[in-house]
Amino acid sequence: MMAIYGPLRLILDVAFFIMIVHIVFSWLISFQILNLRQPIVTQIWLGLNKLLEPIYTPIRNILPDTRPLDLAPLVAFVILISLRDYILPELLLR
């Protein structure tokens, strides 16, 4: 069971880090600290969106429409934390 737990934990940790970077980037762009007219910022932003859109889209389909506020990243973040910290270790103990 430990052979499965290690790689799954690593994948969830990497996804956690990518989501943190995406959230911080969105705040920096929203508060106009970073500008999307800069090519490197645009490339990083588009890359993060391409990585995370397959996760966010099904969640957006389930959640009600809260147009100015996107709750999909928050829901995905809570699901990821609960998988990483509670559900996966519980499965290991069984």
KOLZA-417754 format. One record per atom (N, C-alpha, C): residue number from 0; atom name; x, y, z. Coordinates in Angstrom, 2 decimals, m for minus. Layout:
N
<atom NUM, CA, <X, Y, Z>> ...
//
This chain:
94
<atom 0, N, <0.82, m1.18, 0.00>> <atom 0, CA, <0.00, 0.00, 0.00>> <atom 0, C, <0.87, 1.26, 0.00>> <atom 1, N, <2.03, 1.17, 0.61>> <atom 1, CA, <2.92, 2.33, 0.67>> <atom 1, C, <3.44, 2.69, m0.72>> <atom 2, N, <3.56, 1.69, m1.61>> <atom 2, CA, <4.02, 1.95, m2.97>> <atom 2, C, <3.01, 2.79, m3.75>> <atom 3, N, <1.76, 2.71, m3.39>> <atom 3, CA, <0.72, 3.52, m4.04>> <atom 3, C, <0.62, 4.88, m3.37>> <atom 4, N, <0.74, 4.91, m2.04>> <atom 4, CA, <0.59, 6.14, m1.27>> <atom 4, C, <1.63, 7.20, m1.63>> <atom 5, N, <2.87, 6.80, m1.79>> <atom 5, CA, <3.95, 7.75, m2.08>> <atom 5, C, <3.73, 8.54, m3.36>> <atom 6, N, <3.54, 7.88, m4.50>> <atom 6, CA, <3.30, 8.63, m5.74>> <atom 6, C, <2.01, 9.45, m5.72>> <atom 7, N, <0.95, 8.92, m5.11>> <atom 7, CA, <m0.29, 9.69, m5.01>> <atom 7, C, <m0.10, 10.94, m4.17>> <atom 8, N, <0.62, 10.81, m3.08>> <atom 8, CA, <0.90, 11.97, m2.22>> <atom 8, C, <1.74, 13.00, m2.98>> <atom 9, N, <2.71, 12.55, m3.76>> <atom 9, CA, <3.53, 13.45, m4.55>> <atom 9, C, <2.69, 14.19, m5.59>> <atom 10, N, <1.80, 13.49, m6.28>> <atom 10, CA, <0.94, 14.12, m7.28>> <atom 10, C, <0.03, 15.16, m6.63>> <atom 11, N, <m0.53, 14.82, m5.47>> <atom 11, CA, <m1.40, 15.77, m4.77>> <atom 11, C, <m0.62, 16.97, m4.26>> <atom 12, N, <0.62, 16.77, m3.82>> <atom 12, CA, <1.46, 17.88, m3.37>> <atom 12, C, <1.81, 18.82, m4.53>> <atom 13, N, <2.12, 18.26, m5.69>> <atom 13, CA, <2.42, 19.08, m6.87>> <atom 13, C, <1.17, 19.86, m7.30>> <atom 14, N, <0.02, 19.19, m7.30>> <atom 14, CA, <m1.23, 19.87, m7.65>> <atom 14, C, <m1.53, 20.99, m6.66>> <atom 15, N, <m1.26, 20.76, m5.37>> <atom 15, CA, <m1.44, 21.78, m4.34>> <atom 15, C, <m0.58, 23.01, m4.64>> <atom 16, N, <0.69, 22.77, m4.96>> <atom 16, CA, <1.60, 23.87, m5.26>> <atom 16, C, <1.16, 24.64, m6.50>> <atom 17, N, <0.74, 23.93, m7.55>> <atom 17, CA, <0.29, 24.59, m8.78>> <atom 17, C, <m0.96, 25.43, m8.51>> <atom 18, N, <m1.86, 24.92, m7.68>> <atom 18, CA, <m3.06, 25.69, m7.36>> <atom 18, C, <m2.73, 26.93, m6.54>> <atom 19, N, <m1.78, 26.83, m5.63>> <atom 19, CA, <m1.35, 28.00, m4.85>> <atom 19, C, <m0.77, 29.06, m5.78>> <atom 20, N, <0.08, 28.65, m6.71>> <atom 20, CA, <0.68, 29.59, m7.66>> <atom 20, C, <m0.41, 30.25, m8.51>> <atom 21, N, <m1.40, 29.47, m8.96>> <atom 21, CA, <m2.49, 30.00, m9.76>> <atom 21, C, <m3.32, 31.02, m8.97>> <atom 22, N, <m3.61, 30.72, m7.72>> <atom 22, CA, <m4.38, 31.64, m6.89>> <atom 22, C, <m3.62, 32.94, m6.66>> <atom 23, N, <m2.33, 32.84, m6.34>> <atom 23, CA, <m1.52, 34.05, m6.12>> <atom 23, C, <m1.42, 34.86, m7.40>> <atom 24, N, <m1.22, 34.19, m8.53>> <atom 24, CA, <m1.15, 34.89, m9.82>> <atom 24, C, <m2.45, 35.63, m10.10>> <atom 25, N, <m3.59, 34.99, m9.83>> <atom 25, CA, <m4.86, 35.64, m10.11>> <atom 25, C, <m5.04, 36.88, m9.24>> <atom 26, N, <m4.59, 36.82, m7.99>> <atom 26, CA, <m4.66, 38.00, m7.13>> <atom 26, C, <m3.74, 39.11, m7.65>> <atom 27, N, <m2.52, 38.75, m8.03>> <atom 27, CA, <m1.57, 39.75, m8.52>> <atom 27, C, <m2.07, 40.39, m9.81>> <atom 28, N, <m2.72, 39.63, m10.66>> <atom 28, CA, <m3.27, 40.18, m11.89>> <atom 28, C, <m4.49, 41.04, m11.58>> <atom 29, N, <m5.34, 40.60, m10.66>> <atom 29, CA, <m6.54, 41.37, m10.30>> <atom 29, C, <m6.19, 42.71, m9.68>> <atom 30, N, <m5.17, 42.75, m8.85>> <atom 30, CA, <m4.75, 44.00, m8.21>> <atom 30, C, <m3.75, 44.79, m9.05>> <atom 31, N, <m3.57, 44.37, m10.29>> <atom 31, CA, <m2.73, 45.04, m11.29>> <atom 31, C, <m1.28, 45.20, m10.84>> <atom 32, N, <m0.80, 44.23, m10.10>> <atom 32, CA, <0.62, 44.18, m9.76>> <atom 32, C, <1.38, 43.54, m10.92>> <atom 33, N, <0.77, 42.51, m11.51>> <atom 33, CA, <1.29, 41.90, m12.72>> <atom 33, C, <0.41, 42.31, m13.89>> <atom 34, N, <1.03, 42.47, m15.04>> <atom 34, CA, <0.32, 42.93, m16.22>> <atom 34, C, <0.35, 41.82, m17.28>> <atom 35, N, <m0.82, 41.50, m17.84>> <atom 35, CA, <m0.88, 40.45, m18.85>> <atom 35, C, <m0.29, 40.87, m20.19>> <atom 36, N, <0.11, 42.13, m20.33>> <atom 36, CA, <0.79, 42.56, m21.56>> <atom 36, C, <2.25, 42.14, m21.57>> <atom 37, N, <2.76, 41.70, m20.42>> <atom 37, CA, <4.13, 41.20, m20.37>> <atom 37, C, <4.11, 39.74, m20.86>> <atom 38, N, <4.96, 39.40, m21.82>> <atom 38, CA, <4.89, 38.06, m22.43>> <atom 38, C, <5.10, 36.91, m21.44>> <atom 39, N, <6.04, 37.06, m20.50>> <atom 39, CA, <6.31, 35.96, m19.57>> <atom 39, C, <5.13, 35.74, m18.63>> <atom 40, N, <4.51, 36.83, m18.20>> <atom 40, CA, <3.35, 36.73, m17.32>> <atom 40, C, <2.20, 36.06, m18.06>> <atom 41, N, <1.99, 36.45, m19.32>> <atom 41, CA, <0.92, 35.86, m20.12>> <atom 41, C, <1.16, 34.37, m20.34>> <atom 42, N, <2.40, 33.98, m20.61>> <atom 42, CA, <2.71, 32.57, m20.85>> <atom 42, C, <2.49, 31.74, m19.58>> <atom 43, N, <2.93, 32.25, m18.45>> <atom 43, CA, <2.73, 31.53, m17.19>> <atom 43, C, <1.24, 31.42, m16.88>> <atom 44, N, <0.50, 32.52, m17.05>> <atom 44, CA, <m0.93, 32.53, m16.77>> <atom 44, C, <m1.69, 31.55, m17.67>> <atom 45, N, <m1.37, 31.56, m18.96>> <atom 45, CA, <m2.04, 30.64, m19.88>> <atom 45, C, <m1.67, 29.18, m19.59>> <atom 46, N, <m0.43, 28.94, m19.23>> <atom 46, CA, <0.00, 27.59, m18.88>> <atom 46, C, <m0.71, 27.07, m17.63>> <atom 47, N, <m0.82, 27.93, m16.62>> <atom 47, CA, <m1.53, 27.52, m15.41>> <atom 47, C, <m3.01, 27.27, m15.70>> <atom 48, N, <m3.61, 28.11, m16.53>> <atom 48, CA, <m5.01, 27.91, m16.88>> <atom 48, C, <m5.22, 26.61, m17.66>> <atom 49, N, <m4.30, 26.29, m18.57>> <atom 49, CA, <m4.43, 25.03, m19.32>> <atom 49, C, <m4.28, 23.81, m18.41>> <atom 50, N, <m3.44, 23.92, m17.39>> <atom 50, CA, <m3.27, 22.82, m16.45>> <atom 50, C, <m4.50, 22.63, m15.55>> <atom 51, N, <m5.11, 23.74, m15.14>> <atom 51, CA, <m6.16, 23.65, m14.12>> <atom 51, C, <m7.58, 23.68, m14.67>> <atom 52, N, <m7.78, 24.09, m15.90>> <atom 52, CA, <m9.14, 24.12, m16.46>> <atom 52, C, <m9.82, 22.75, m16.48>> <atom 53, N, <m9.12, 21.65, m16.79>> <atom 53, CA, <m9.80, 20.35, m16.72>> <atom 53, C, <m10.30, 20.00, m15.31>> <atom 54, N, <m9.71, 20.58, m14.29>> <atom 54, CA, <m10.17, 20.37, m12.92>> <atom 54, C, <m11.33, 21.30, m12.60>> <atom 55, N, <m11.22, 22.56, m13.03>> <atom 55, CA, <m12.23, 23.57, m12.68>> <atom 55, C, <m13.52, 23.42, m13.46>> <atom 56, N, <m13.48, 23.00, m14.71>> <atom 56, CA, <m14.68, 22.96, m15.55>> <atom 56, C, <m15.77, 22.05, m15.00>> <atom 57, N, <m15.50, 20.81, m14.58>> <atom 57, CA, <m16.58, 20.00, m14.02>> <atom 57, C, <m17.17, 20.60, m12.73>> <atom 58, N, <m16.31, 21.25, m11.95>> <atom 58, CA, <m16.79, 21.88, m10.72>> <atom 58, C, <m17.69, 23.06, m11.06>> <atom 59, N, <m17.31, 23.84, m12.07>> <atom 59, CA, <m18.15, 24.97, m12.50>> <atom 59, C, <m19.49, 24.50, m13.02>> <atom 60, N, <m19.53, 23.33, m13.64>> <atom 60, CA, <m20.80, 22.80, m14.14>> <atom 60, C, <m21.74, 22.41, m13.01>> <atom 61, N, <m21.20, 22.03, m11.86>> <atom 61, CA, <m22.01, 21.62, m10.72>> <atom 61, C, <m22.45, 22.82, m9.89>> <atom 62, N, <m21.55, 23.78, m9.69>> <atom 62, CA, <m21.85, 24.94, m8.84>> <atom 62, C, <m22.85, 25.89, m9.51>> <atom 63, N, <m23.62, 26.61, m8.70>> <atom 63, CA, <m24.48, 27.65, m9.28>> <atom 63, C, <m23.64, 28.80, m9.82>> <atom 64, N, <m24.22, 29.56, m10.72>> <atom 64, CA, <m23.50, 30.66, m11.37>> <atom 64, C, <m23.39, 31.84, m10.41>> <atom 65, N, <m22.17, 32.13, m10.00>> <atom 65, CA, <m21.88, 33.32, m9.20>> <atom 65, C, <m20.92, 34.17, m10.02>> <atom 66, N, <m21.47, 34.80, m11.04>> <atom 66, CA, <m20.70, 35.40, m12.12>> <atom 66, C, <m19.46, 36.19, m11.72>> <atom 67, N, <m19.52, 37.18, m10.87>> <atom 67, CA, <m18.26, 37.91, m10.63>> <atom 67, C, <m17.26, 37.12, m9.78>> <atom 68, N, <m17.75, 36.14, m9.03>> <atom 68, CA, <m16.88, 35.38, m8.14>> <atom 68, C, <m16.83, 33.93, m8.60>> <atom 69, N, <m15.64, 33.45, m8.92>> <atom 69, CA, <m15.46, 32.07, m9.36>> <atom 69, C, <m15.11, 31.21, m8.15>> <atom 70, N, <m16.02, 30.34, m7.77>> <atom 70, CA, <m15.80, 29.50, m6.60>> <atom 70, C, <m15.15, 28.15, m6.91>> <atom 71, N, <m14.97, 27.84, m8.18>> <atom 71, CA, <m14.39, 26.56, m8.58>> <atom 71, C, <m12.98, 26.35, m8.01>> <atom 72, N, <m12.08, 27.33, m8.06>> <atom 72, CA, <m10.76, 27.10, m7.45>> <atom 72, C, <m10.82, 26.82, m5.96>> <atom 73, N, <m11.72, 27.50, m5.26>> <atom 73, CA, <m11.85, 27.27, m3.82>> <atom 73, C, <m12.35, 25.85, m3.54>> <atom 74, N, <m13.36, 25.41, m4.28>> <atom 74, CA, <m13.89, 24.06, m4.09>> <atom 74, C, <m12.83, 23.02, m4.45>> <atom 75, N, <m12.12, 23.23, m5.55>> <atom 75, CA, <m11.06, 22.29, m5.94>> <atom 75, C, <m9.95, 22.25, m4.90>> <atom 76, N, <m9.63, 23.39, m4.32>> <atom 76, CA, <m8.60, 23.48, m3.30>> <atom 76, C, <m9.01, 22.71, m2.04>> <atom 77, N, <m10.26, 22.86, m1.62>> <atom 77, CA, <m10.76, 22.14, m0.45>> <atom 77, C, <m10.78, 20.63, m0.71>> <atom 78, N, <m11.20, 20.23, m1.90>> <atom 78, CA, <m11.21, 18.81, m2.25>> <atom 78, C, <m9.79, 18.25, m2.24>> <atom 79, N, <m8.85, 19.00, m2.81>> <atom 79, CA, <m7.46, 18.55, m2.85>> <atom 79, C, <m6.88, 18.41, m1.44>> <atom 80, N, <m7.13, 19.37, m0.58>> <atom 80, CA, <m6.61, 19.30, 0.79>> <atom 80, C, <m7.23, 18.13, 1.53>> <atom 81, N, <m8.54, 17.92, 1.37>> <atom 81, CA, <m9.15, 16.80, 2.08>> <atom 81, C, <m8.67, 15.45, 1.54>> <atom 82, N, <m8.44, 15.36, 0.24>> <atom 82, CA, <m7.87, 14.13, m0.32>> <atom 82, C, <m6.47, 13.89, 0.24>> <atom 83, N, <m5.65, 14.93, 0.21>> <atom 83, CA, <m4.26, 14.79, 0.60>> <atom 83, C, <m4.09, 14.53, 2.09>> <atom 84, N, <m4.86, 15.23, 2.92>> <atom 84, CA, <m4.61, 15.18, 4.36>> <atom 84, C, <m5.51, 14.23, 5.14>> <atom 85, N, <m6.68, 13.90, 4.60>> <atom 85, CA, <m7.61, 13.10, 5.39>> <atom 85, C, <m7.98, 11.77, 4.73>> <atom 86, N, <m8.37, 11.81, 3.48>> <atom 86, CA, <m8.89, 10.60, 2.83>> <atom 86, C, <m7.76, 9.62, 2.50>> <atom 87, N, <m6.70, 10.11, 1.86>> <atom 87, CA, <m5.60, 9.22, 1.48>> <atom 87, C, <m4.91, 8.57, 2.68>> <atom 88, N, <m4.58, 9.30, 3.74>> <atom 88, CA, <m3.98, 8.62, 4.92>> <atom 88, C, <m4.95, 7.63, 5.58>> <atom 89, N, <m6.25, 7.94, 5.54>> <atom 89, CA, <m7.23, 7.02, 6.11>> <atom 89, C, <m7.27, 5.70, 5.34>> <atom 90, N, <m7.14, 5.79, 4.03>> <atom 90, CA, <m7.11, 4.57, 3.21>> <atom 90, C, <m5.87, 3.75, 3.48>> <atom 91, N, <m4.78, 4.43, 3.81>> <atom 91, CA, <m3.53, 3.73, 4.10>> <atom 91, C, <m3.63, 2.93, 5.41>> <atom 92, N, <m4.37, 3.45, 6.38>> <atom 92, CA, <m4.47, 2.78, 7.68>> <atom 92, C, <m5.34, 1.53, 7.63>> <atom 93, N, <m6.18, 1.41, 6.61>> <atom 93, CA, <m7.06, 0.23, 6.53>> <atom 93, C, <m6.35, m0.99, 6.06>> 
//
